[in-house]
Amino acid sequence: MALDKSYQKVPGTTIFDAEQSAKGYHLNQFCMSLMKAENRERFLADQRAYLDEWEGLSEEQKQAVLDVDLNECIRLGGNIYFLAKWGATLGLSFQQMAGSMTGMSEEDYRDLMLHGGRSIEGNRIADRDRADASVPTDPQADPIGDAVKEAAAARELPAPEQHATITGAVFTSHVPAIGAALDLGKADEPYWKRVFDGYEFSKAWEQENLPDVIFLVYNDHATAFDLALIPTFVLGTGASYPAADEGYGPRPVPGIEGDPDLAAHIAHSLIRDDFDLTLVNEMTVDHGLTVPLSLMFGQVEKWPCKVIPFHVNVVQYPVPSGARCFALGKALRKAIESYDRPITVQVWGTGGMSHQLQGPRAGLINREWDNAFLDRLVDDPAGLAQVPHLEYVEEAGSEGIELVMWFIARGALSDIDDTGDVEVVHRFYHVPASNTAVGHLILENKPRSDAADGE
């Protein structure tokens, strides 16, 4: 079922939604650059040369700026608050900019505002629908030609029943030392070999079940987000994400290729379902995201599929509950399955298992609790999601709270609402990897075809 975007019908109005944001990202960032006096001077001295410095700007966007065509800039993803910086650089007031988009002279627009502004009458959705209905049809009907055009359109566009599907979930620890062991060539040493042996099946399975996109849930470890900004849920909506320098140089791994279209769709759906997200187009990604990819794909020159990063704050309290993450996972499934392209998606939950990295209890591991968690994650995820924060801290260590992120992946599977089943295809547990226990689980998602047909 397609998402409700009825706001697109409001006449004379372009709503700046996630899709528009992705389209206009570089255009709006160009505008932001004009907040610095030296950049304004360079832009005014040679507008074309300055625009050419912005590799991400399309030729259409550059020409719209050169033509001072605000309507075209907005069509191409510009947002009026960002474009205002550009307008100010050109010496335009907000009123002058607004007036220029109406087809009125500056004097007439000011007079309109002095007399109370534009009337709502004639400017509602119903008014536009009536105007569209009044457009005369072509008297020269061509049924055969129309049929040919419809057939061509059907070949170009996905069939209405086609949609994205979630094929499985991967759960794994993301210990930074695992990445270091791989990068430094220590994977075959006895200490580390026992860890990596637990992922040999996983790498083979992943090659046979390679998705188009991975929705990867992780937590940033004071890398992209410091104490200046502490978002609870962050959805990466950008096109790419480089590996972060965590104090000892970035890992020698490929950068991440994102999926802005699917990410924008997910953002729209989740926020409409009342999940407050921070949308980020630019950020570096640390070991929380890159280590799971290395474990599942090995050392590669390029990651074999696109990745949408999803950060959860589990560093500074309060952190989201397991129940909240579980509910988010269910909403995520709805979002993904409403995406009208026939792609496959895996949802990964990372972090944990039991570990404590600070204080006199540093080094705490609770094998029994960890394995009970894995059991219940498969058999009783809804009940497990109710476990309070205090139990994680007391039983699994202060950093064991990362396990709440696994519920996002678990909530996205079809057995949760009894429209399908899951199959455990791999389970692995090992102690230790540096300071932590390592847990790993792969669940294949098996939605029933009758359930899919009934949606």
GULUM-295352 format. One line per 5 residues: their letters; for each residue x, y, z of C-alpha. Coordinates in Angstrom, 1 decimal. Layout:
! residues N
A) X:Y:Z | ... .
! end
This chain:
! residues 455
MALDK) 0.0:0.0:0.0 | 1.5:3.3:-1.1 | 2.1:6.0:1.5 | -0.4:8.8:1.9 | 1.1:11.9:0.3 .
SYQKV) -2.1:13.9:-0.3 | -0.2:17.1:0.6 | 1.2:16.9:-2.9 | -2.2:18.0:-4.2 | -2.3:21.4:-2.5 .
PGTTI) -2.2:23.9:-5.3 | 0.8:26.1:-5.8 | 2.6:24.3:-3.1 | 5.7:22.0:-2.9 | 6.1:20.3:0.5 .
FDAEQ) 9.7:19.8:1.5 | 9.5:16.1:2.4 | 12.3:13.5:2.6 | 12.2:12.9:-1.2 | 12.6:16.6:-1.9 .
SAKGY) 15.4:16.8:0.7 | 17.3:14.0:-1.0 | 16.9:15.7:-4.4 | 17.9:19.1:-3.2 | 20.6:18.2:-0.7 .
HLNQF) 23.6:19.8:-2.5 | 21.5:22.8:-3.7 | 20.5:23.5:-0.1 | 24.1:23.0:1.2 | 25.3:25.4:-1.5 .
CMSLM) 22.9:28.0:0.0 | 24.2:27.3:3.5 | 27.7:28.0:2.3 | 26.6:31.6:1.7 | 26.4:32.2:5.4 .
KAENR) 30.1:33.0:5.3 | 31.1:36.5:4.1 | 34.1:35.2:2.1 | 31.9:32.7:0.2 | 29.3:35.4:-0.6 .
ERFLA) 32.1:37.5:-2.1 | 33.4:34.6:-4.2 | 29.9:33.7:-5.4 | 29.1:37.3:-6.4 | 32.5:37.7:-8.2 .
DQRAY) 31.9:34.6:-10.4 | 28.6:32.7:-9.9 | 29.3:30.0:-12.4 | 32.8:29.2:-11.1 | 31.5:29.0:-7.5 .
LDEWE) 28.6:26.7:-8.5 | 31.0:24.5:-10.5 | 32.9:23.9:-7.2 | 29.8:21.9:-6.0 | 30.2:18.6:-7.6 .
GLSEE) 26.9:17.3:-6.4 | 24.9:20.1:-8.1 | 23.1:19.0:-11.3 | 23.4:21.2:-14.3 | 19.6:21.9:-14.0 .
QKQAV) 20.1:23.2:-10.4 | 23.1:25.4:-11.4 | 21.1:26.9:-14.3 | 18.1:27.6:-12.0 | 20.4:29.5:-9.7 .
LDVDL) 22.0:31.5:-12.5 | 18.5:32.3:-13.8 | 17.3:33.3:-10.3 | 14.4:31.0:-10.9 | 13.1:30.2:-7.4 .
NECIR) 10.2:28.0:-8.6 | 12.6:25.8:-10.5 | 14.9:25.7:-7.5 | 12.1:24.5:-5.4 | 11.0:21.9:-8.0 .
LGGNI) 14.6:20.7:-7.9 | 14.6:20.2:-4.1 | 15.4:23.6:-2.8 | 13.8:24.7:0.5 | 12.8:28.3:1.0 .
YFLAK) 14.7:28.7:4.2 | 17.9:27.6:2.6 | 17.2:29.5:-0.6 | 16.7:32.7:1.5 | 20.5:32.7:2.2 .
WGATL) 21.1:32.8:-1.5 | 18.4:35.5:-2.0 | 20.0:37.6:0.8 | 23.3:37.3:-1.0 | 21.6:38.7:-4.1 .
GLSFQ) 20.1:41.5:-2.0 | 16.6:40.2:-2.1 | 14.1:40.3:0.8 | 11.9:37.4:1.8 | 8.9:39.3:0.4 .
QMAGS) 10.7:39.9:-2.9 | 11.6:36.3:-3.2 | 8.0:35.1:-2.4 | 6.5:37.6:-4.8 | 8.8:36.5:-7.6 .
MTGMS) 7.3:33.0:-7.5 | 3.7:34.2:-7.9 | 4.0:35.7:-11.4 | 3.1:39.1:-9.9 | 5.2:42.2:-9.9 .
EEDYR) 6.9:43.2:-6.7 | 4.6:46.2:-6.4 | 1.4:44.1:-6.9 | 2.6:41.4:-4.5 | 3.2:44.0:-1.8 .
DLMLH) -0.2:45.5:-2.5 | -1.7:42.0:-2.2 | -0.2:41.6:1.3 | -1.3:45.1:2.4 | -4.9:44.1:1.6 .
GGRSI) -4.8:40.9:3.7 | -2.8:38.5:1.6 | -3.9:35.8:-0.8 | -7.4:34.4:-0.2 | -7.8:30.8:0.8 .
EGNRI) -10.8:30.7:-1.6 | -9.7:29.0:-4.9 | -6.6:27.7:-3.3 | -7.7:24.4:-1.7 | -7.2:20.9:-3.0 .
ADRDR) -10.8:20.7:-4.2 | -10.3:23.8:-6.3 | -7.3:22.3:-8.0 | -9.2:19.1:-8.6 | -12.1:21.0:-10.2 .
ADASV) -9.6:22.9:-12.4 | -8.0:19.6:-13.5 | -11.4:18.2:-14.3 | -12.3:21.2:-16.4 | -9.4:20.6:-18.8 .
PTDPQ) -11.0:19.4:-22.1 | -10.1:16.0:-23.3 | -8.5:15.4:-26.7 | -11.3:15.2:-29.3 | -9.1:13.0:-31.5 .
ADPIG) -9.3:9.8:-29.5 | -6.8:7.1:-30.4 | -7.7:3.9:-28.5 | -5.0:1.8:-30.2 | -2.4:4.5:-29.6 .
DAVKE) -3.5:4.8:-25.9 | -3.2:1.0:-25.5 | 0.3:1.0:-26.8 | 1.3:3.9:-24.5 | -0.3:2.1:-21.5 .
AAAAR) 1.6:-1.1:-22.3 | 4.8:0.8:-22.5 | 4.2:2.5:-19.2 | 3.4:-0.9:-17.6 | 6.8:-2.1:-18.7 .
ELPAP) 8.6:0.9:-17.3 | 6.8:1.1:-13.9 | 6.6:-1.6:-11.3 | 3.3:-3.5:-11.1 | 1.1:-2.2:-8.3 .
EQHAT) 1.4:-5.5:-6.3 | 5.2:-5.4:-6.4 | 6.9:-4.2:-3.2 | 10.0:-4.6:-1.1 | 10.3:-7.7:1.0 .
ITGAV) 12.3:-8.5:4.2 | 14.1:-11.7:3.7 | 15.8:-12.1:7.1 | 17.4:-10.6:10.1 | 21.0:-10.8:11.3 .
FTSHV) 22.0:-10.2:14.9 | 25.6:-9.8:15.9 | 28.0:-8.2:18.3 | 30.1:-5.4:16.9 | 33.3:-5.5:19.0 .
PAIGA) 35.9:-3.0:17.8 | 38.7:-5.4:18.5 | 37.2:-7.8:15.9 | 37.7:-5.2:13.2 | 41.3:-4.6:14.4 .
ALDLG) 42.1:-8.3:14.3 | 40.9:-8.5:10.7 | 42.7:-5.3:9.7 | 46.0:-6.4:11.3 | 45.9:-9.9:9.8 .
KADEP) 45.3:-11.7:13.1 | 42.2:-13.6:12.1 | 44.1:-17.0:12.0 | 45.6:-16.6:15.4 | 44.1:-19.1:17.9 .
YWKRV) 42.5:-16.5:20.1 | 40.7:-14.9:17.1 | 40.1:-17.9:15.0 | 37.5:-19.2:17.4 | 35.6:-16.0:16.9 .
FDGYE) 35.8:-15.9:13.1 | 35.0:-19.6:12.7 | 31.6:-18.8:14.1 | 30.9:-16.6:11.1 | 32.1:-19.0:8.3 .
FSKAW) 28.6:-20.3:7.8 | 27.3:-16.8:7.9 | 29.5:-15.5:5.1 | 28.4:-18.4:2.8 | 24.8:-17.9:3.7 .
EQENL) 25.0:-14.2:3.0 | 26.5:-14.8:-0.4 | 23.6:-17.1:-1.2 | 21.0:-14.7:0.2 | 22.5:-11.4:-0.7 .
PDVIF) 19.9:-8.6:-0.3 | 19.6:-5.4:-2.3 | 19.7:-3.3:0.9 | 20.7:-3.9:4.5 | 19.0:-1.7:7.1 .
LVYND) 21.7:-1.8:9.7 | 20.9:-0.9:13.3 | 23.9:0.1:15.4 | 25.0:2.7:17.9 | 27.6:5.4:17.3 .
HATAF) 30.4:5.3:19.9 | 31.1:9.1:20.4 | 32.3:9.4:16.8 | 29.7:11.0:14.6 | 27.7:12.3:17.6 .
DLALI) 29.4:13.9:20.6 | 27.8:15.6:23.6 | 26.9:18.6:21.4 | 24.1:16.5:19.8 | 22.5:13.4:21.3 .
PTFVL) 19.8:12.1:19.0 | 17.8:9.0:20.1 | 17.1:7.6:16.6 | 19.1:8.6:13.5 | 18.2:7.5:10.0 .
GTGAS) 20.9:7.8:7.4 | 19.3:9.3:4.3 | 22.4:10.1:2.4 | 24.1:8.6:-0.6 | 27.3:7.6:1.0 .
YPAAD) 29.1:7.3:4.4 | 32.9:7.1:4.9 | 34.5:5.1:7.6 | 35.3:7.2:10.7 | 38.6:7.9:12.3 .
EGYGP) 38.1:6.7:15.8 | 41.4:8.0:17.1 | 43.7:5.6:15.3 | 42.8:6.3:11.7 | 39.8:5.0:9.8 .
RPVPG) 39.5:1.2:9.2 | 40.8:0.1:5.8 | 37.3:-0.8:4.6 | 35.1:0.5:1.8 | 32.8:3.4:2.3 .
IEGDP) 29.1:2.7:2.6 | 26.7:3.2:-0.4 | 23.4:4.3:0.9 | 19.9:4.2:-0.6 | 18.4:7.7:-0.3 .
DLAAH) 15.2:6.7:-2.0 | 14.3:3.8:0.3 | 15.6:5.8:3.3 | 13.3:8.7:2.4 | 10.4:6.4:2.1 .
IAHSL) 11.1:4.8:5.5 | 11.5:8.2:7.1 | 8.1:9.3:5.8 | 6.4:6.1:7.0 | 8.1:6.0:10.5 .
IRDDF) 7.5:9.6:11.3 | 3.9:9.4:10.2 | 3.7:6.5:12.6 | 4.9:8.8:15.4 | 8.5:7.8:15.6 .
DLTLV) 10.7:10.9:16.1 | 13.7:10.5:13.9 | 16.8:12.6:13.2 | 17.5:12.5:9.5 | 21.2:12.7:8.6 .
NEMTV) 22.6:13.1:5.1 | 26.3:13.3:6.1 | 28.0:11.3:8.8 | 30.9:9.0:9.3 | 30.3:5.5:10.5 .
DHGLT) 32.3:3.7:13.1 | 33.0:0.1:14.1 | 29.4:-0.3:15.2 | 28.5:-0.5:11.6 | 31.6:-1.6:9.8 .
VPLSL) 32.5:-4.6:12.0 | 29.2:-6.4:11.3 | 29.8:-5.9:7.6 | 33.3:-7.3:7.9 | 32.1:-10.3:9.8 .
MFGQV) 29.4:-11.2:7.2 | 31.3:-10.3:4.0 | 34.9:-10.5:4.9 | 37.6:-8.2:3.5 | 36.3:-6.8:0.3 .
EKWPC) 37.1:-3.9:-2.0 | 33.4:-2.9:-2.1 | 30.4:-3.8:0.0 | 28.2:-6.0:-2.2 | 24.9:-4.2:-1.4 .
KVIPF) 23.6:-0.9:-0.2 | 23.3:-0.1:3.5 | 21.0:2.3:5.3 | 22.5:3.2:8.7 | 20.2:3.5:11.7 .
HVNVV) 21.8:4.8:14.9 | 20.2:4.3:18.3 | 21.5:6.2:21.4 | 22.5:3.6:24.0 | 25.3:5.7:25.4 .
QYPVP) 23.6:8.4:27.5 | 20.5:7.7:29.5 | 17.7:7.8:29.0 | 17.9:5.3:26.2 | 14.9:3.8:24.4 .
SGARC) 13.4:0.7:25.9 | 13.3:-2.7:24.3 | 9.5:-2.3:23.9 | 10.0:0.9:22.0 | 12.6:-0.6:19.7 .
FALGK) 10.3:-3.6:19.2 | 7.4:-1.4:18.2 | 9.8:0.5:15.9 | 10.7:-2.7:14.2 | 7.1:-3.5:13.5 .
ALRKA) 6.6:0.0:12.0 | 9.8:-0.5:10.0 | 8.4:-3.7:8.4 | 5.3:-1.7:7.4 | 7.5:1.0:5.9 .
IESYD) 9.7:-1.4:3.9 | 6.8:-3.5:2.6 | 5.0:-0.4:1.4 | 7.9:0.6:-0.8 | 6.8:-0.1:-4.4 .
RPITV) 9.9:-1.5:-5.8 | 10.6:-5.3:-5.8 | 13.8:-5.2:-3.8 | 15.0:-7.5:-1.0 | 16.0:-6.1:2.4 .
QVWGT) 17.7:-7.6:5.4 | 17.4:-5.9:8.8 | 20.5:-6.2:11.1 | 20.5:-5.6:14.8 | 24.0:-5.2:16.3 .
GGMSH) 25.7:-4.6:19.6 | 26.0:-6.6:22.9 | 26.2:-9.2:24.3 | 27.0:-8.9:28.0 | 29.9:-6.6:28.7 .
QLQGP) 31.0:-3.8:31.0 | 33.8:-1.5:30.0 | 33.9:0.8:33.0 | 34.2:0.8:36.8 | 35.2:-2.0:39.2 .
RAGLI) 32.8:-4.4:37.5 | 34.7:-4.0:34.1 | 35.0:-7.3:32.4 | 31.6:-8.7:33.5 | 30.2:-11.5:31.4 .
NREWD) 27.0:-13.4:32.0 | 26.9:-16.5:29.8 | 23.6:-17.8:31.2 | 21.8:-14.5:30.8 | 23.1:-14.1:27.3 .
NAFLD) 22.0:-17.5:26.1 | 18.6:-17.1:27.7 | 18.3:-13.8:25.8 | 19.0:-15.6:22.5 | 16.4:-18.3:23.4 .
RLVDD) 13.7:-15.8:24.2 | 14.6:-13.5:21.2 | 13.6:-16.4:19.0 | 10.6:-17.8:21.0 | 9.2:-14.9:23.0 .
PAGLA) 10.4:-11.6:21.6 | 7.4:-9.6:22.7 | 7.9:-10.8:26.3 | 11.6:-10.3:26.2 | 11.1:-6.7:24.9 .
QVPHL) 9.5:-5.9:28.3 | 12.7:-6.5:30.2 | 13.6:-3.2:32.0 | 16.8:-1.3:31.6 | 17.9:-2.1:35.1 .
EYVEE) 18.1:-5.9:34.3 | 20.4:-5.3:31.3 | 22.7:-3.2:33.4 | 22.7:-5.5:36.4 | 22.8:-8.8:34.6 .
AGSEG) 24.6:-8.0:31.3 | 26.8:-5.1:32.3 | 26.5:-1.4:31.7 | 27.2:-1.7:28.0 | 24.9:-4.8:27.6 .
IELVM) 22.1:-2.3:27.1 | 23.1:-2.3:23.4 | 21.0:-5.4:23.1 | 17.8:-3.3:22.9 | 18.8:-2.6:19.4 .
WFIAR) 18.2:-6.2:18.4 | 14.5:-5.7:18.9 | 14.3:-3.4:15.9 | 15.4:-6.2:13.6 | 13.3:-8.8:15.5 .
GALSD) 10.1:-6.7:15.3 | 10.5:-6.4:11.6 | 9.9:-10.2:11.0 | 6.5:-11.6:9.9 | 5.9:-14.1:12.7 .
IDDTG) 5.3:-11.1:15.0 | 1.8:-10.6:13.7 | 1.3:-14.2:12.7 | 1.5:-13.5:8.9 | 4.5:-15.8:8.6 .
DVEVV) 7.2:-17.7:10.3 | 10.9:-17.5:11.0 | 13.6:-20.1:10.8 | 16.8:-20.1:12.8 | 19.6:-20.9:10.3 .
HRFYH) 22.6:-20.1:12.5 | 23.4:-19.4:16.1 | 26.8:-18.7:17.7 | 28.0:-17.7:21.1 | 31.6:-17.2:22.2 .
VPASN) 33.6:-15.7:25.2 | 35.7:-13.6:25.0 | 36.4:-11.2:22.2 | 38.5:-8.6:23.9 | 36.2:-7.4:26.7 .
TAVGH) 32.9:-8.9:25.6 | 30.8:-11.9:24.9 | 30.0:-12.4:21.2 | 26.5:-13.4:20.2 | 25.3:-14.1:16.7 .
LILEN) 22.0:-15.2:15.2 | 20.5:-15.4:11.7 | 16.7:-15.7:11.2 | 15.2:-16.2:7.8 | 11.9:-14.5:7.3 .
KPRSD) 9.1:-16.6:5.8 | 6.0:-14.6:5.2 | 3.0:-16.7:4.0 | 1.9:-16.0:0.5 | -1.8:-15.9:1.5 .
AADGE) -0.9:-13.1:4.1 | 0.9:-11.1:1.4 | -2.0:-11.5:-1.0 | -4.5:-10.3:1.6 | -2.6:-7.1:2.3 .
! end
